[in-house]
Amino acid sequence: MNRPLRQVPTIRAIPWILGGTALFLAGCDAPSPPERLPSTVRAQVATSTSRAASVTLTGEIKARVQSDLAFRFSGRIASRTVDVGDRVEAGQVLATLETTEQTADVNSATAGVRAAEATLRQARAAFQRQSTLLSNGYTTQTSYDNANQDFLSAQASLDSAKANLGTVQEQLSYTTLRADAAGVVTARNAEAGQVVDAAQAIFTIARDGGRDAVFDVYEALLARQPADDRIAITLLSNPSIRATGRVREIAPAIDPSTGTVRVKIAIDNPPPEMGLGAAVAGVGRFQARDVVVLPWTAFFTRDGTAAVWVVDPLSKAVALTSVVVDSYRTGEVLLREGLKPGDLVVTAGTQLLRPDEIVAPRLDTAPAGMGVAK
C-alpha cells in the first residue's frame, strides 16, 4: 500500500516560519547577567600613636687629634725607627733622610763664615790704623773714609755668612722627622730607601687625649630632631662595655662616594677596652611623633608616590589616597601624613583594586558605627 507523501514547505513559506519563531522568542524573558559581588578585602581602622624612633649605627674609635707628619723637602729615606702601633713621645726621632747634600751645604756655609771673619779682622785693623794716622795728621780724610767703608762692608758680609750658615743648619735638621706630640703611630706610608716628596705624609700619629666615636650617617637622619644630645655607645665585641658621648662635630659636606655625613661623638671617660680602631655601635633616639602604623601589605604606589586604599564608610567604595611615610620597620610602615584617625584602610588585596570599586572589608575588630561585616 502506498503511503501519502509529506508536504515540504516551499521556499516562499520559510520567511514566515522564521518570523514566527522570532516573535515567539521575543515574547520570552531573557535572563539578566548576575550582579558582581563586592571584593572581600582585609582592612584596618587608622589610629594615631606616638612613636619615638631610634637608630643604631656602627662606627669606629679614633683619636680626637691626628697628625700627619712629613719631611719639609724631598729626599731618600735613610732610616725608619718606628712602625704602626708603636707608642712615641714628643720629640722622638721617627725617620731620617740622607744628608749628603745638606752636610755639604753646612760645610760650605761654615767656610764662608770663617772667610768673612778673616776679612773683617783685616778691615778692622786697617780702619784702626787709618784712624790713628788721621788723628796725628799723617793721612787724608779720603783714606780714612775708605777704610771705614771696607770695615762696614766686611761686617755686613760676616752677618750674611752667619745667616746663611743658620739656614743650611736648619735644613740639615729637617732631615730628621720627629714626633710633634706623644701618641700612637696609626699609619706608615714610606719605607727606608724610598724617595719621598716634600709634604708627603710619612706617619700618622694619634695623639694622646680625648677619643671620638666616628660614624657615617645618612643625611635624612640629620634632619630629624633628637630627643637629647646623649648617644649610647657599646663595644661590638663585648656589648657589656658601655659609654656615653655627645655630638662634637658634623661634617659640613656629604661624602660623594658614600652619600653619608661624618659625625664625631666625643666619648665621656672612654673605658680602656675602647681602644683606637675598636668597632662600636651608637644608638641615637629622636623625639616622639604621632604616626599611623599599618602593615606593609597596605602600602601602594601611585605615580611613584606612596599611597593606600581608603574605604568610604557609607558606600564601601575605595579611593587611592596619597600618604607621607615617616619610616619603615620590619613588617610595618609608619605614616606621618595623609590619613586621619578613623579612616578605614585596606591592608590585604590592594593589588587588584581599582578606584570606586565596591568592597566588603573585614576587620579583626570592627569599630563602632562603621557597619563593617565581620
C-alpha positions as CSV (number, residue, x, y, z in Angstrom):
1,M,0.0,0.0,0.0
2,N,1.4,3.3,-0.9
3,R,1.8,6.0,1.9
4,P,0.8,9.6,1.1
5,L,3.9,11.8,0.6
6,R,4.6,14.5,3.4
7,Q,4.4,18.0,2.0
8,V,7.7,20.0,2.3
9,P,7.3,23.8,2.9
10,T,8.2,25.7,-0.1
11,I,10.9,28.4,-0.2
12,R,8.3,31.1,0.0
13,A,7.0,29.8,3.3
14,I,10.4,29.9,5.1
15,P,10.4,33.6,5.9
16,W,7.0,33.2,7.5
17,I,8.3,30.4,9.7
18,L,11.4,32.4,10.7
19,G,9.3,35.4,11.5
20,G,7.0,33.4,13.7
21,T,10.0,31.9,15.6
22,A,11.4,35.4,16.2
23,L,8.1,36.6,17.6
24,F,8.0,33.6,19.9
25,L,11.5,34.2,21.2
26,A,10.8,37.9,21.7
27,G,7.9,37.0,23.9
28,C,10.2,35.1,26.2
29,D,12.1,37.0,29.0
30,A,15.9,36.6,28.5
31,P,17.9,36.0,31.8
32,S,19.9,39.1,33.0
33,P,23.6,38.6,33.9
34,P,24.4,38.1,37.6
35,E,25.5,41.2,39.6
36,R,29.2,41.3,40.5
37,L,29.7,40.7,44.2
38,P,31.9,43.1,46.3
39,S,35.5,42.1,46.6
40,T,36.4,40.9,50.1
41,V,39.4,42.6,51.5
42,R,41.2,42.9,54.8
43,A,41.0,46.4,56.4
44,Q,42.2,48.2,59.5
45,V,41.0,51.4,61.2
46,A,43.7,54.1,61.2
47,T,44.7,55.1,64.7
48,S,47.3,57.7,65.7
49,T,50.0,56.6,68.0
50,S,53.1,58.3,69.4
51,R,56.4,56.6,68.4
52,A,59.9,57.6,69.5
53,A,62.2,56.3,66.7
54,S,65.8,55.3,67.3
55,V,68.7,54.4,65.0
56,T,71.7,52.2,65.6
57,L,74.9,52.7,63.6
58,T,78.3,51.1,63.5
59,G,81.4,53.2,63.9
60,E,85.0,53.3,64.9
61,I,87.0,54.7,67.8
62,K,89.5,57.3,66.7
63,A,91.8,59.9,68.3
64,R,90.3,63.3,68.6
65,V,93.5,64.8,67.2
66,Q,95.6,63.0,64.5
67,S,98.8,64.4,62.9
68,D,100.2,63.6,59.5
69,L,104.0,64.0,59.7
70,A,106.1,64.7,56.7
71,F,109.6,66.0,55.7
72,R,109.8,69.6,54.5
73,F,111.8,68.7,51.4
74,S,112.3,65.8,49.1
75,G,114.9,63.1,49.6
76,R,115.7,59.5,50.1
77,I,114.8,57.9,53.5
78,A,117.9,56.7,55.2
79,S,116.3,55.1,58.3
80,R,113.0,54.4,60.0
81,T,112.8,53.8,63.7
82,V,109.1,53.2,64.4
83,D,106.2,51.2,62.9
84,V,102.4,51.1,63.1
85,G,101.2,50.5,66.6
86,D,104.3,51.9,68.3
87,R,103.9,54.4,71.1
88,V,106.1,57.6,70.7
89,E,106.9,60.5,72.8
90,A,107.1,64.2,71.8
91,G,110.5,64.9,70.1
92,Q,111.2,61.2,69.4
93,V,113.0,60.5,66.1
94,L,110.8,58.7,63.7
95,A,112.8,58.7,60.4
96,T,115.8,60.4,58.7
97,L,116.8,61.4,55.2
98,E,120.2,61.1,53.6
99,T,122.1,64.2,54.5
100,T,124.9,64.3,51.9
101,E,123.7,67.4,50.2
102,Q,122.7,69.2,53.4
103,T,126.1,68.4,55.1
104,A,128.0,69.8,52.1
105,D,125.9,73.0,52.3
106,V,126.7,73.3,56.0
107,N,130.4,72.8,55.4
108,S,130.4,75.4,52.6
109,A,128.5,77.9,54.8
110,T,130.9,77.3,57.7
111,A,133.8,78.1,55.4
112,G,132.1,81.2,54.2
113,V,131.7,82.4,57.8
114,R,135.4,81.8,58.5
115,A,136.4,83.8,55.4
116,A,134.1,86.6,56.3
117,E,135.6,86.7,59.8
118,A,139.2,86.9,58.4
119,T,138.2,89.7,56.1
120,L,136.5,91.6,59.0
121,R,139.7,91.3,61.1
122,Q,141.8,92.7,58.3
123,A,139.3,95.5,57.6
124,R,139.1,96.4,61.3
125,A,142.9,96.6,61.6
126,A,143.1,98.9,58.5
127,F,140.4,101.1,59.9
128,Q,142.1,101.4,63.3
129,R,145.4,102.3,61.6
130,Q,143.8,105.0,59.4
131,S,142.0,106.4,62.5
132,T,145.3,106.8,64.3
133,L,147.1,108.3,61.4
134,L,144.3,110.8,60.8
135,S,144.4,111.9,64.4
136,N,148.1,112.7,64.0
137,G,147.7,114.3,60.6
138,Y,149.6,111.6,58.7
139,T,146.7,110.5,56.4
140,T,143.9,112.0,54.4
141,Q,140.2,112.0,55.2
142,T,139.6,110.1,52.0
143,S,141.8,107.2,53.1
144,Y,140.1,107.1,56.4
145,D,136.7,107.1,54.8
146,N,137.7,104.2,52.5
147,A,139.0,102.2,55.4
148,N,135.7,102.8,57.3
149,Q,133.7,101.7,54.3
150,D,135.7,98.5,54.0
151,F,135.2,97.7,57.7
152,L,131.4,98.2,57.5
153,S,131.2,96.1,54.3
154,A,133.2,93.2,56.0
155,Q,130.9,93.4,59.0
156,A,127.8,93.0,56.7
157,S,129.4,90.1,54.8
158,L,130.0,88.3,58.1
159,D,126.4,88.8,59.2
160,S,125.2,87.4,55.8
161,A,127.5,84.4,56.1
162,K,126.3,83.6,59.6
163,A,122.6,83.9,58.4
164,N,123.4,81.5,55.5
165,L,125.0,79.1,57.9
166,G,121.9,79.2,60.2
167,T,119.7,78.4,57.2
168,V,121.6,75.4,56.0
169,Q,121.9,74.1,59.5
170,E,118.1,74.3,59.9
171,Q,117.7,72.5,56.6
172,L,120.0,69.8,57.9
173,S,117.8,69.4,61.0
174,Y,114.8,68.9,58.7
175,T,116.3,65.7,57.5
176,T,115.2,64.2,60.9
177,L,111.5,63.6,61.3
178,R,110.4,63.9,65.0
179,A,107.0,63.3,66.7
180,D,105.3,66.5,67.5
181,A,103.4,65.0,70.5
182,A,103.0,61.8,72.4
183,G,100.7,59.3,70.9
184,V,100.4,56.1,68.8
185,V,101.5,55.5,65.2
186,T,98.4,54.6,63.2
187,A,99.8,54.7,59.7
188,R,103.1,54.4,57.8
189,N,103.3,55.4,54.2
190,A,107.0,55.0,53.3
191,E,110.0,52.7,53.8
192,A,113.7,53.1,54.2
193,G,115.4,53.7,50.8
194,Q,112.2,55.2,49.3
195,V,112.4,58.7,47.7
196,V,109.7,60.9,49.1
197,D,108.4,64.4,48.1
198,A,108.1,67.4,50.3
199,A,105.0,67.3,52.5
200,Q,104.3,63.7,51.6
201,A,102.7,62.1,54.7
202,I,105.1,59.5,56.2
203,F,103.5,58.7,59.5
204,T,100.1,59.4,61.1
205,I,100.2,59.9,64.9
206,A,97.0,59.6,67.0
207,R,97.7,61.9,69.9
208,D,97.0,61.0,73.5
209,G,93.9,62.6,75.0
210,G,90.3,62.5,74.0
211,R,88.7,59.8,71.9
212,D,85.8,60.0,69.4
213,A,83.4,57.5,68.1
214,V,83.1,58.3,64.3
215,F,80.0,57.3,62.4
216,D,78.9,57.8,58.8
217,V,75.3,59.0,59.0
218,Y,72.8,59.3,56.1
219,E,71.6,62.9,55.6
220,A,67.9,62.1,56.2
221,L,68.7,61.2,59.8
222,L,70.3,64.5,60.5
223,A,67.1,66.3,59.6
224,R,65.2,64.7,62.5
225,Q,65.1,66.3,65.9
226,P,67.0,64.2,68.5
227,A,65.4,63.6,71.9
228,D,68.6,64.6,73.6
229,D,72.3,65.1,72.8
230,R,73.4,61.9,74.6
231,I,74.5,59.0,72.5
232,A,74.8,55.5,74.0
233,I,77.9,53.6,72.7
234,T,78.7,49.9,73.1
235,L,81.6,47.8,72.1
236,L,80.6,45.4,69.4
237,S,83.0,42.6,70.6
238,N,81.7,43.0,74.2
239,P,78.3,44.7,74.5
240,S,78.7,44.9,78.3
241,I,81.3,47.6,77.7
242,R,79.3,50.8,77.5
243,A,79.9,54.6,77.4
244,T,78.1,57.8,76.5
245,G,79.0,60.7,74.4
246,R,77.9,63.9,72.8
247,V,78.0,65.1,69.2
248,R,81.2,67.1,68.8
249,E,81.5,67.6,65.1
250,I,79.3,67.2,62.0
251,A,81.0,67.3,58.6
252,P,79.8,70.3,56.6
253,A,79.6,68.3,53.3
254,I,78.4,64.9,52.1
255,D,80.9,62.3,51.2
256,P,80.2,61.8,47.4
257,S,81.4,58.2,47.4
258,T,79.1,57.0,50.2
259,G,76.4,59.7,50.3
260,T,76.8,60.0,54.1
261,V,77.9,62.7,56.5
262,R,80.7,62.0,59.0
263,V,79.7,62.6,62.6
264,K,82.1,62.5,65.6
265,I,80.9,61.7,69.1
266,A,83.1,62.8,72.0
267,I,83.2,59.9,74.4
268,D,82.9,60.8,78.1
269,N,85.6,58.8,80.1
270,P,86.1,56.1,77.5
271,P,86.9,52.7,79.0
272,P,90.3,51.1,78.3
273,E,88.6,48.4,76.1
274,M,87.6,51.1,73.6
275,G,91.0,51.5,72.1
276,L,91.9,53.0,68.8
277,G,90.2,51.2,65.9
278,A,87.7,49.4,68.1
279,A,84.3,48.8,66.4
280,V,81.4,50.3,68.3
281,A,77.6,50.7,68.0
282,G,75.9,54.0,68.7
283,V,72.2,54.4,69.5
284,G,70.5,57.7,68.9
285,R,66.9,58.5,69.8
286,F,64.6,61.0,68.2
287,Q,61.7,63.0,69.6
288,A,58.3,61.1,69.5
289,R,55.9,61.7,66.6
290,D,52.2,61.0,66.1
291,V,52.1,58.4,63.3
292,V,49.7,55.8,61.8
293,V,51.1,52.3,61.9
294,L,50.0,49.9,59.1
295,P,51.2,46.5,58.0
296,W,53.4,46.6,54.9
297,T,50.7,44.9,52.8
298,A,48.7,48.2,52.9
299,F,51.5,50.0,51.1
300,F,50.7,51.0,47.5
301,T,52.2,53.5,45.0
302,R,50.6,56.0,42.6
303,D,52.9,57.6,40.0
304,G,55.9,56.8,42.1
305,T,54.5,58.3,45.4
306,A,53.3,56.4,48.5
307,A,49.6,55.7,48.7
308,V,47.0,53.5,50.5
309,W,43.4,52.4,49.6
310,V,40.8,54.0,51.9
311,V,37.2,52.6,52.1
312,D,34.3,55.0,52.3
313,P,32.3,54.1,55.4
314,L,28.9,54.5,53.6
315,S,29.3,53.4,50.0
316,K,32.1,51.0,50.7
317,A,33.9,52.3,47.6
318,V,37.7,52.5,47.7
319,A,39.8,55.5,46.8
320,L,43.5,55.8,46.5
321,T,45.0,58.3,49.0
322,S,48.5,59.7,48.9
323,V,50.4,59.5,52.2
324,V,53.8,60.6,53.6
325,V,56.0,57.8,55.0
326,D,57.7,58.6,58.3
327,S,59.8,55.4,58.5
328,Y,59.8,51.7,57.7
329,R,60.0,48.8,60.2
330,T,60.1,45.1,59.9
331,G,56.6,44.1,58.6
332,E,55.1,47.6,59.0
333,V,55.1,51.1,57.7
334,L,54.7,54.3,59.7
335,L,52.8,57.1,58.0
336,R,53.2,60.8,59.1
337,E,50.6,62.5,56.8
338,G,47.7,61.6,54.5
339,L,45.4,59.7,57.0
340,K,43.3,60.8,59.9
341,P,42.1,58.6,62.9
342,G,39.1,56.6,61.9
343,D,39.9,56.1,58.3
344,L,39.4,52.5,57.1
345,V,42.4,51.3,55.2
346,V,42.7,48.2,53.1
347,T,45.6,46.1,54.3
348,A,45.3,43.0,52.1
349,G,44.1,42.7,48.5
350,T,45.3,46.1,47.4
351,Q,47.0,45.0,44.2
352,L,43.7,44.0,42.4
353,L,41.6,47.1,43.4
354,R,40.5,49.9,41.1
355,P,39.1,53.4,42.1
356,D,35.5,53.4,43.2
357,E,35.3,49.7,43.4
358,I,32.8,48.4,46.0
359,V,34.5,46.1,48.6
360,A,33.4,44.1,51.6
361,P,36.0,44.9,54.2
362,R,36.6,42.6,57.1
363,L,38.2,43.6,60.3
364,D,39.5,41.7,63.3
365,T,37.5,44.2,65.4
366,A,35.0,46.5,63.7
367,P,34.9,50.0,65.2
368,A,31.5,51.3,66.3
369,G,29.4,52.9,63.7
370,M,31.4,51.5,60.7
371,G,28.8,48.8,59.9
372,V,31.5,46.6,58.5
373,A,30.9,42.9,58.0
374,K,33.0,40.6,60.2
